[in-house]
Amino acid sequence: MPGRTVRDFPLFPLGVVALPHELVPLHIFEERYQIMFAELLENESEFGIVWSTDAGPKRVGCACAIEQVLERMEDGRLNVLTRGTRPFRIVARQEDMPYPAATVEFLDDKAEVPDEAAADAARSAYAELVVEATDDEPDPDELAVKSAYEMAATVDFGLDAKQGLLDLRSENARMRLVTRLFKAAVKRLDFVERAQARARSNGKVRFG
């Protein structure tokens, strides 16, 4: 759903997809982006990461805020830690700025009744993935209020899957999608573990 429209919004086209709540470290070395980030730091404002593909940048991206400057180098380069905040859609590209920019529209979700069954399934699948990957149990109270974006932001999905999440304007639909993604990730972990076990046993399955 459309939301507020903003002009002169700085864009950072990259070969990545950022999600709301996701931490994204960036190395800033091009002069135009050094100019951009100097302004962002001065104004404490957001910028947008858009996935740059062979066919051009995607129209829907994720706004980000600078969490921390990790390192400043004498030649102007920066290492920064940013965090995704909210999705947006490019309305029109602008060529009148010293760095990539656009008029963008921040996107709101459509009004809907929360699908508690879909949310419970997503959180259950996420908990299983966390246990499989880290051996840690998520805190039940924290997990009970996590959104699809908050859970997905901690998992390294493929770019197409992450873009699919950004494009959805329904939390219910995102919950259903992340459930499938979490379950697929668990299956991949199981496959890797079995493959490693076979490698350790010279390809033979051991019984007993």
FIKOL-751541 format. One record per residue (C-alpha): residue number from 1; residue in one letter; x, y, z. Coordinates in steps of 0.5 Angstrom, whole numbers, plus 500, padded with zeros to 3 digits. Example, Ala and Ser with C-alpha at 12.3 -4.5 7.8 and 13.67 -1.06 7.14 Angstrom:
REM FIKOL-751541
<node num="1" residu="A" X="525" Y="491" Z="516"/>
<node num="2" residu="S" X="527" Y="498" Z="514"/>
This chain:
REM FIKOL-751541
<node num="1" residu="M" X="500" Y="500" Z="500"/>
<node num="2" residu="P" X="503" Y="507" Z="498"/>
<node num="3" residu="G" X="505" Y="512" Z="504"/>
<node num="4" residu="R" X="509" Y="518" Z="504"/>
<node num="5" residu="T" X="513" Y="520" Z="498"/>
<node num="6" residu="V" X="520" Y="524" Z="499"/>
<node num="7" residu="R" X="524" Y="527" Z="494"/>
<node num="8" residu="D" X="532" Y="527" Z="494"/>
<node num="9" residu="F" X="532" Y="520" Z="497"/>
<node num="10" residu="P" X="539" Y="518" Z="497"/>
<node num="11" residu="L" X="540" Y="511" Z="494"/>
<node num="12" residu="F" X="545" Y="506" Z="494"/>
<node num="13" residu="P" X="545" Y="500" Z="489"/>
<node num="14" residu="L" X="548" Y="494" Z="491"/>
<node num="15" residu="G" X="548" Y="487" Z="489"/>
<node num="16" residu="V" X="545" Y="485" Z="496"/>
<node num="17" residu="V" X="538" Y="486" Z="499"/>
<node num="18" residu="A" X="537" Y="489" Z="505"/>
<node num="19" residu="L" X="531" Y="487" Z="510"/>
<node num="20" residu="P" X="528" Y="492" Z="516"/>
<node num="21" residu="H" X="531" Y="490" Z="522"/>
<node num="22" residu="E" X="537" Y="487" Z="518"/>
<node num="23" residu="L" X="544" Y="489" Z="520"/>
<node num="24" residu="V" X="548" Y="491" Z="514"/>
<node num="25" residu="P" X="556" Y="493" Z="514"/>
<node num="26" residu="L" X="558" Y="497" Z="508"/>
<node num="27" residu="H" X="565" Y="500" Z="506"/>
<node num="28" residu="I" X="564" Y="507" Z="503"/>
<node num="29" residu="F" X="570" Y="508" Z="498"/>
<node num="30" residu="E" X="567" Y="512" Z="492"/>
<node num="31" residu="E" X="567" Y="519" Z="492"/>
<node num="32" residu="R" X="560" Y="520" Z="491"/>
<node num="33" residu="Y" X="558" Y="515" Z="496"/>
<node num="34" residu="Q" X="563" Y="519" Z="501"/>
<node num="35" residu="I" X="559" Y="525" Z="500"/>
<node num="36" residu="M" X="552" Y="522" Z="501"/>
<node num="37" residu="F" X="554" Y="519" Z="507"/>
<node num="38" residu="A" X="557" Y="525" Z="510"/>
<node num="39" residu="E" X="551" Y="528" Z="509"/>
<node num="40" residu="L" X="547" Y="522" Z="512"/>
<node num="41" residu="L" X="551" Y="523" Z="518"/>
<node num="42" residu="E" X="550" Y="530" Z="519"/>
<node num="43" residu="N" X="543" Y="530" Z="518"/>
<node num="44" residu="E" X="542" Y="523" Z="521"/>
<node num="45" residu="S" X="538" Y="521" Z="516"/>
<node num="46" residu="E" X="536" Y="515" Z="512"/>
<node num="47" residu="F" X="538" Y="512" Z="505"/>
<node num="48" residu="G" X="536" Y="506" Z="501"/>
<node num="49" residu="I" X="539" Y="500" Z="499"/>
<node num="50" residu="V" X="536" Y="497" Z="492"/>
<node num="51" residu="W" X="538" Y="491" Z="489"/>
<node num="52" residu="S" X="542" Y="492" Z="483"/>
<node num="53" residu="T" X="541" Y="486" Z="478"/>
<node num="54" residu="D" X="543" Y="485" Z="471"/>
<node num="55" residu="A" X="536" Y="488" Z="469"/>
<node num="56" residu="G" X="537" Y="494" Z="473"/>
<node num="57" residu="P" X="536" Y="496" Z="480"/>
<node num="58" residu="K" X="529" Y="493" Z="483"/>
<node num="59" residu="R" X="524" Y="499" Z="484"/>
<node num="60" residu="V" X="522" Y="496" Z="491"/>
<node num="61" residu="G" X="528" Y="497" Z="496"/>
<node num="62" residu="C" X="529" Y="498" Z="504"/>
<node num="63" residu="A" X="531" Y="504" Z="507"/>
<node num="64" residu="C" X="537" Y="504" Z="512"/>
<node num="65" residu="A" X="539" Y="508" Z="518"/>
<node num="66" residu="I" X="547" Y="509" Z="520"/>
<node num="67" residu="E" X="548" Y="505" Z="527"/>
<node num="68" residu="Q" X="555" Y="506" Z="528"/>
<node num="69" residu="V" X="561" Y="509" Z="524"/>
<node num="70" residu="L" X="566" Y="503" Z="525"/>
<node num="71" residu="E" X="572" Y="506" Z="522"/>
<node num="72" residu="R" X="574" Y="513" Z="518"/>
<node num="73" residu="M" X="580" Y="513" Z="514"/>
<node num="74" residu="E" X="585" Y="518" Z="512"/>
<node num="75" residu="D" X="583" Y="518" Z="505"/>
<node num="76" residu="G" X="575" Y="519" Z="506"/>
<node num="77" residu="R" X="573" Y="512" Z="506"/>
<node num="78" residu="L" X="568" Y="509" Z="511"/>
<node num="79" residu="N" X="566" Y="503" Z="514"/>
<node num="80" residu="V" X="559" Y="503" Z="517"/>
<node num="81" residu="L" X="554" Y="499" Z="520"/>
<node num="82" residu="T" X="547" Y="500" Z="518"/>
<node num="83" residu="R" X="540" Y="497" Z="520"/>
<node num="84" residu="G" X="534" Y="496" Z="515"/>
<node num="85" residu="T" X="528" Y="501" Z="517"/>
<node num="86" residu="R" X="522" Y="500" Z="512"/>
<node num="87" residu="P" X="521" Y="498" Z="505"/>
<node num="88" residu="F" X="520" Y="504" Z="499"/>
<node num="89" residu="R" X="518" Y="504" Z="492"/>
<node num="90" residu="I" X="522" Y="508" Z="487"/>
<node num="91" residu="V" X="517" Y="513" Z="484"/>
<node num="92" residu="A" X="522" Y="517" Z="479"/>
<node num="93" residu="R" X="530" Y="517" Z="479"/>
<node num="94" residu="Q" X="533" Y="524" Z="480"/>
<node num="95" residu="E" X="539" Y="526" Z="476"/>
<node num="96" residu="D" X="540" Y="533" Z="480"/>
<node num="97" residu="M" X="544" Y="530" Z="486"/>
<node num="98" residu="P" X="552" Y="529" Z="486"/>
<node num="99" residu="Y" X="550" Y="521" Z="488"/>
<node num="100" residu="P" X="544" Y="516" Z="486"/>
<node num="101" residu="A" X="537" Y="519" Z="488"/>
<node num="102" residu="A" X="530" Y="518" Z="487"/>
<node num="103" residu="T" X="523" Y="520" Z="489"/>
<node num="104" residu="V" X="521" Y="515" Z="493"/>
<node num="105" residu="E" X="514" Y="512" Z="496"/>
<node num="106" residu="F" X="515" Y="509" Z="503"/>
<node num="107" residu="L" X="510" Y="503" Z="503"/>
<node num="108" residu="D" X="505" Y="501" Z="508"/>
<node num="109" residu="D" X="502" Y="494" Z="509"/>
<node num="110" residu="K" X="495" Y="493" Z="507"/>
<node num="111" residu="A" X="490" Y="492" Z="513"/>
<node num="112" residu="E" X="488" Y="485" Z="515"/>
<node num="113" residu="V" X="486" Y="481" Z="520"/>
<node num="114" residu="P" X="493" Y="477" Z="523"/>
<node num="115" residu="D" X="493" Y="470" Z="521"/>
<node num="116" residu="E" X="495" Y="467" Z="528"/>
<node num="117" residu="A" X="496" Y="460" Z="525"/>
<node num="118" residu="A" X="501" Y="463" Z="520"/>
<node num="119" residu="A" X="505" Y="467" Z="525"/>
<node num="120" residu="D" X="505" Y="461" Z="530"/>
<node num="121" residu="A" X="508" Y="456" Z="524"/>
<node num="122" residu="A" X="513" Y="461" Z="522"/>
<node num="123" residu="R" X="515" Y="462" Z="529"/>
<node num="124" residu="S" X="516" Y="455" Z="530"/>
<node num="125" residu="A" X="520" Y="454" Z="524"/>
<node num="126" residu="Y" X="524" Y="459" Z="526"/>
<node num="127" residu="A" X="525" Y="456" Z="533"/>
<node num="128" residu="E" X="527" Y="450" Z="529"/>
<node num="129" residu="L" X="532" Y="453" Z="525"/>
<node num="130" residu="V" X="535" Y="457" Z="530"/>
<node num="131" residu="V" X="536" Y="450" Z="534"/>
<node num="132" residu="E" X="539" Y="447" Z="528"/>
<node num="133" residu="A" X="544" Y="452" Z="527"/>
<node num="134" residu="T" X="546" Y="455" Z="533"/>
<node num="135" residu="D" X="544" Y="450" Z="539"/>
<node num="136" residu="D" X="541" Y="455" Z="542"/>
<node num="137" residu="E" X="533" Y="456" Z="544"/>
<node num="138" residu="P" X="530" Y="462" Z="542"/>
<node num="139" residu="D" X="527" Y="466" Z="548"/>
<node num="140" residu="P" X="519" Y="464" Z="548"/>
<node num="141" residu="D" X="517" Y="471" Z="550"/>
<node num="142" residu="E" X="521" Y="475" Z="545"/>
<node num="143" residu="L" X="520" Y="470" Z="539"/>
<node num="144" residu="A" X="512" Y="471" Z="541"/>
<node num="145" residu="V" X="512" Y="478" Z="538"/>
<node num="146" residu="K" X="517" Y="477" Z="533"/>
<node num="147" residu="S" X="515" Y="480" Z="526"/>
<node num="148" residu="A" X="517" Y="476" Z="519"/>
<node num="149" residu="Y" X="522" Y="481" Z="518"/>
<node num="150" residu="E" X="525" Y="481" Z="525"/>
<node num="151" residu="M" X="526" Y="473" Z="524"/>
<node num="152" residu="A" X="528" Y="473" Z="517"/>
<node num="153" residu="A" X="533" Y="479" Z="518"/>
<node num="154" residu="T" X="537" Y="474" Z="522"/>
<node num="155" residu="V" X="538" Y="469" Z="516"/>
<node num="156" residu="D" X="542" Y="469" Z="510"/>
<node num="157" residu="F" X="537" Y="467" Z="505"/>
<node num="158" residu="G" X="538" Y="468" Z="497"/>
<node num="159" residu="L" X="537" Y="475" Z="494"/>
<node num="160" residu="D" X="530" Y="473" Z="490"/>
<node num="161" residu="A" X="527" Y="470" Z="497"/>
<node num="162" residu="K" X="529" Y="477" Z="500"/>
<node num="163" residu="Q" X="526" Y="481" Z="495"/>
<node num="164" residu="G" X="520" Y="477" Z="495"/>
<node num="165" residu="L" X="519" Y="479" Z="502"/>
<node num="166" residu="L" X="520" Y="486" Z="501"/>
<node num="167" residu="D" X="515" Y="486" Z="495"/>
<node num="168" residu="L" X="510" Y="483" Z="500"/>
<node num="169" residu="R" X="505" Y="488" Z="503"/>
<node num="170" residu="S" X="502" Y="483" Z="507"/>
<node num="171" residu="E" X="505" Y="481" Z="514"/>
<node num="172" residu="N" X="500" Y="474" Z="513"/>
<node num="173" residu="A" X="503" Y="473" Z="507"/>
<node num="174" residu="R" X="510" Y="474" Z="509"/>
<node num="175" residu="M" X="509" Y="469" Z="515"/>
<node num="176" residu="R" X="507" Y="464" Z="510"/>
<node num="177" residu="L" X="513" Y="465" Z="506"/>
<node num="178" residu="V" X="518" Y="465" Z="511"/>
<node num="179" residu="T" X="515" Y="459" Z="514"/>
<node num="180" residu="R" X="517" Y="456" Z="507"/>
<node num="181" residu="L" X="524" Y="459" Z="507"/>
<node num="182" residu="F" X="526" Y="457" Z="514"/>
<node num="183" residu="K" X="523" Y="450" Z="513"/>
<node num="184" residu="A" X="528" Y="449" Z="507"/>
<node num="185" residu="A" X="534" Y="452" Z="511"/>
<node num="186" residu="V" X="533" Y="446" Z="516"/>
<node num="187" residu="K" X="533" Y="441" Z="510"/>
<node num="188" residu="R" X="539" Y="444" Z="507"/>
<node num="189" residu="L" X="542" Y="444" Z="514"/>
<node num="190" residu="D" X="540" Y="437" Z="515"/>
<node num="191" residu="F" X="543" Y="435" Z="508"/>
<node num="192" residu="V" X="550" Y="438" Z="510"/>
<node num="193" residu="E" X="550" Y="435" Z="516"/>
<node num="194" residu="R" X="549" Y="428" Z="513"/>
<node num="195" residu="A" X="554" Y="429" Z="508"/>
<node num="196" residu="Q" X="559" Y="431" Z="513"/>
<node num="197" residu="A" X="558" Y="425" Z="517"/>
<node num="198" residu="R" X="559" Y="421" Z="510"/>
<node num="199" residu="A" X="565" Y="424" Z="509"/>
<node num="200" residu="R" X="568" Y="423" Z="516"/>
<node num="201" residu="S" X="566" Y="415" Z="515"/>
<node num="202" residu="N" X="569" Y="415" Z="508"/>
<node num="203" residu="G" X="562" Y="415" Z="505"/>
<node num="204" residu="K" X="560" Y="409" Z="509"/>
<node num="205" residu="V" X="554" Y="409" Z="513"/>
<node num="206" residu="R" X="555" Y="407" Z="520"/>
<node num="207" residu="F" X="550" Y="403" Z="524"/>
<node num="208" residu="G" X="551" Y="402" Z="531"/>
